[in-house]
């Protein structure tokens, strides 16, 4: 991926997400991906498509919007079996920054750097979303990144930038990111976290974006 592609995609996705503090279940991730796609140049879109076509996992379709949900599908693909992918990547999707006493290093499990020559995909399971976005973004801009790692990095950057802008993926009020708080609303009963992830975005997203 060229430096232009890296900057165009990464910065546009950040800017779009920053102005849309919504929740990110599958529909939310697809919505933000479609918005970001609109602002990419045709040349950048083509380069991204070429990378995503390398995805043979079968976890999602390979279009841009579908691939924005890939990291969740990857994490959950062995959640009920071996749990290898689940345990390796589940912490990467959030940063539980305490509202009352924010401590970034603690929220990022010590924010340990990658070892020399270690790929971001092989990094510690004890890493937060902020650190993983930075690590994967560096790989997207590096000329020596392998095709397989570049695909993995793109899939995670697409997803994690969205996760960071879901309030309950980025903060904690001694409630496990809203997971211990219950919400009852029209057509919904569950945790506050799940309410943000799905119910809120469902009220605003077109029905055609599933």
Residue pairs with C-beta under 8 A, 6 or more apart in sequence:
1 47
1 51
1 140
1 141
1 145
1 150
1 154
2 47
3 141
4 44
5 44
5 47
5 48
5 140
6 137
6 140
6 141
7 141
8 40
8 41
8 44
9 36
9 40
9 44
9 48
9 140
9 154
9 157
10 137
10 140
10 157
10 161
12 36
12 39
12 40
13 32
13 36
13 157
13 158
13 161
13 162
14 161
16 32
16 35
16 36
16 39
17 32
17 36
17 161
17 162
17 164
17 165
18 165
20 32
20 35
20 165
21 165
21 166
21 167
22 28
22 31
22 32
22 165
22 166
22 200
22 201
22 204
23 166
23 168
23 195
23 196
23 197
23 198
23 199
23 200
23 201
24 32
24 162
24 163
24 165
24 166
24 169
24 197
24 201
25 197
25 198
25 201
26 69
26 72
26 210
27 198
27 201
27 202
27 205
27 209
27 210
28 162
28 166
28 197
28 198
28 201
28 205
29 65
29 68
29 69
29 72
29 158
29 159
29 162
30 65
30 66
30 68
30 69
30 209
30 210
31 201
31 205
31 209
32 68
32 162
33 64
33 65
33 67
33 68
33 158
33 162
34 64
34 65
34 209
37 45
37 64
37 65
40 48
45 64
48 64
48 154
49 64
51 147
51 150
51 151
51 154
52 62
52 63
52 64
52 67
52 151
52 154
52 155
53 62
54 147
54 148
54 151
55 62
55 67
55 70
55 151
55 155
57 70
57 74
59 70
59 73
59 74
59 77
60 66
60 67
60 69
60 70
60 73
61 67
64 158
65 209
67 154
67 155
67 158
68 158
68 159
68 162
69 159
70 155
70 158
70 159
71 89
71 92
71 93
71 155
71 156
71 158
71 159
71 160
72 93
72 159
74 85
74 89
74 155
75 85
75 86
75 89
75 90
75 93
76 86
77 85
77 86
78 84
78 85
78 86
79 86
87 125
88 125
89 125
90 125
91 109
91 125
91 126
91 127
91 128
92 127
92 128
92 129
92 132
92 156
92 160
93 129
93 159
93 160
93 163
93 169
94 128
94 129
94 163
94 169
94 170
94 177
95 104
95 107
95 108
95 128
95 129
95 130
95 164
95 169
95 170
96 107
96 128
96 171
96 172
96 176
96 177
97 103
97 104
97 107
97 170
97 171
97 172
98 107
98 171
98 172
98 173
98 174
99 171
99 172
99 173
100 173
104 111
104 130
105 111
107 128
107 172
108 127
108 128
108 130
108 131
109 124
109 126
109 127
109 128
110 126
111 128
111 131
112 124
112 126
112 127
114 120
114 123
114 135
119 139
119 149
120 132
120 135
120 136
120 138
120 139
120 149
120 152
120 153
120 156
121 149
121 152
121 153
123 132
123 135
127 135
129 160
129 163
129 164
129 169
129 170
130 164
132 156
132 160
133 156
133 157
133 160
133 161
133 164
136 152
136 153
136 154
136 156
136 157
136 160
137 153
137 157
139 145
139 149
139 150
139 153
140 150
140 153
140 154
140 157
145 153
163 169
164 170
166 196
166 197
167 196
168 177
168 178
168 192
168 193
168 196
168 197
169 177
171 177
175 181
175 192
176 193
177 193
178 191
178 192
178 193
178 195
178 196
179 191
179 192
179 193
179 194
180 191
181 191
181 192
181 193
182 189
182 190
182 191
182 192
183 189
183 190
183 191
183 192
183 194
183 195
185 195
185 199
187 199
188 195
188 199
